[in-house]
Each structure stands twice: as C-alpha cells, then as structure tokens.
Amino acid sequence: MRRKMKDRWNDDDRIYLGLSIKEKLFPTILGGIVGDALGVPVEFKDRNLEVNGMTGYGTYNQPPGTWSDDSSLTLCLIENLIEENGEIELMEKFTSYREDGYWTPHGHMFDIGRTTDEAIERFLKEKNVRQCGGITEFDNGNGALMRISPLVFILCNEKDFTTRKREIERWAELTHAHPRSTLACIVYIQFLIHLFNNNTPARAFERATGTCRSELSKDIKYRDELVHYRRVFDQSILDAKKEDIISDGYVVHSLEAALWCFFKHTNYRDAVLEAVNLGGDTDTIAFLTGTLAGMCYEINSIPEEWINKLTRKQDILDLCERFFQYCYKRAAQ
Ligand SMILES: [Mg+2]
C-alpha cells in the first residue's frame, strides 16, 4: 500500500515536471531569440540608444526580425541534444553554420565570434573535440555563455552539482575552454534552474550564487577564477550604477550586464530593452537577459508582435516543440 502511494507521488512529480517544462521552455528559448533580434540592428553602437521595438537594417543591414549567431548556435545545440548526438556532431553543425549558413535566418552567416571561429578552424584541422576550444585568457568572450541556456531543460531534474557542471563543461568548452568562461555558464544555468523551480528572482540568485561559491571554491580548476566574479557573488552587481555596467563581449561583463538588466525590471519588455539600450554587445546581452526574463515571466510577457516578426518563426517553434517532447520524455523516465 505504502509503495503504491509512493509511486503515485512519483507519477505526480513527473507530470508536474512535464507541465513546467512545457510552460517554460518556449518563453525561455523565444525570450532569448527575440532579445537577440532586438539587439542586432544596433550592435556596437554607443550607450543611451532609444530602441523601443523590433527595428531592422543598421549594423548588419538585415531586415527586422533577423537574429544572429547567439540564436543560430543555440538552435544547433538544441537540435544536437534532441538527436542525442555527441560533441563531434555539434562542431559539425557549427562548421555548417559558418560555411553553409545552417540555422541562419536568411541562409548565410553574417556574424561569428573570434574564439568560436578559431575553434572551428582547429576542429577542421585536427578533428579533436577535446582540443579545439580556446584556452587563453583572451578567449573569454561570451560565445559559449550565449548558447548554453537549453541545458537548463536537460539538467532541471539532475540533483548532483558535479554532474550538472560536467554537462555544462562538455558543451561549453568545445569553443571556450578557459575556466572563466565555463564558470559564467555554470552560474547562469544554476540561476536558470532555480528560476525554473519557481523561486523568486532574489531567492533564485541567492541559491545559485551560494551553491556555486561553495562548490567551486573547493574545485582547483575554478577557485582562482571566483575573484573575477566578485560583483556577482557578493550580489553588489544588483545595486550597481549604470555607468559601472560594461556592455562589451567579455564574458564577466556580459553576465553582469544581463543580471543587472534582469533585476532592474519586473517584466520581459523593459528588461530586454534596457539591455539593448546599453549599447555595445547588444544582441548577446539582450539574448542573455531575454532568456532569464522569458523563464521568469513566461510566454504572455513577450510582446506577440516581436515574436511574430522573427525570421523563420515557424522553424523555431517546430524545433522548440521537438525539444519539449524530448525533454518531457526524459523527465518521464
Ligand atoms: Mg550575435
């Protein structure tokens, strides 16, 4: 009798987990892509822009709704996870993004980060996925962080921190293998997992930074890197002034900027517009902010006219549906 009751609880847990994934996967993925598309026309522009909707042309002369490498490489990762492929296949998808415009909005690549580009070069030469990621301090751009968010739906039911960390490292280090970059990915995913579990933003952030600090300070690979994230771990980033937020492509700055924008507002629209109007690496910071805000405020918070303007909207929705089915099946196991 007791055992049956336990089975029922477990079944209820699985159903609840499945429903949560359904509710949160679409806004999390779309929230990032919409942010990216809002930022593309004004990438590299100075601060104090006045973007308040989906515009086009500008920096890359692309029509409204065009998204960039942040979204393309995220979609490649999602597809690779659904297919249960390994690291080689993901690097092949990245290569195909660069060479053939795979998972691009208009069939050709117009933007790629230096470290990702160099990783693809090394992969093509040596075919060794263990050694293609950049390992120097200069390889700490935001290129792995910007595509890592789908892992939250693979890891949301994983209780062990080390297992989560290894899975994040496995996909992030293909291009960005310096621990400073991976550390940002770990903190970001940990934060997303606590948001997924319906914690308030403040509670989710407290739990994520608490766990990461205690676990990573014991880890020889990461303990000397924690100091670079001082403003994240002591939470002072949340009270920082705008002039102390640097919206460039350095992974530490990008994580800080996204957290700052997310915490400054209580809705999706204002948070992503804040990110875009910081100038600089607008697409990635808006992608990172939009992912957090999408997870937190869910689908109705994202202006429908922005979603409707996305290039290849139906392909994105179809891939999200396949990813949801895949994660749901995993959760039910
Ligand atoms: Mg980009």
Residues whose N, C-alpha, C, O or C-beta is under 5 A from the ligand:
A	BS01	MG	S68 D69 D70 D111 D283
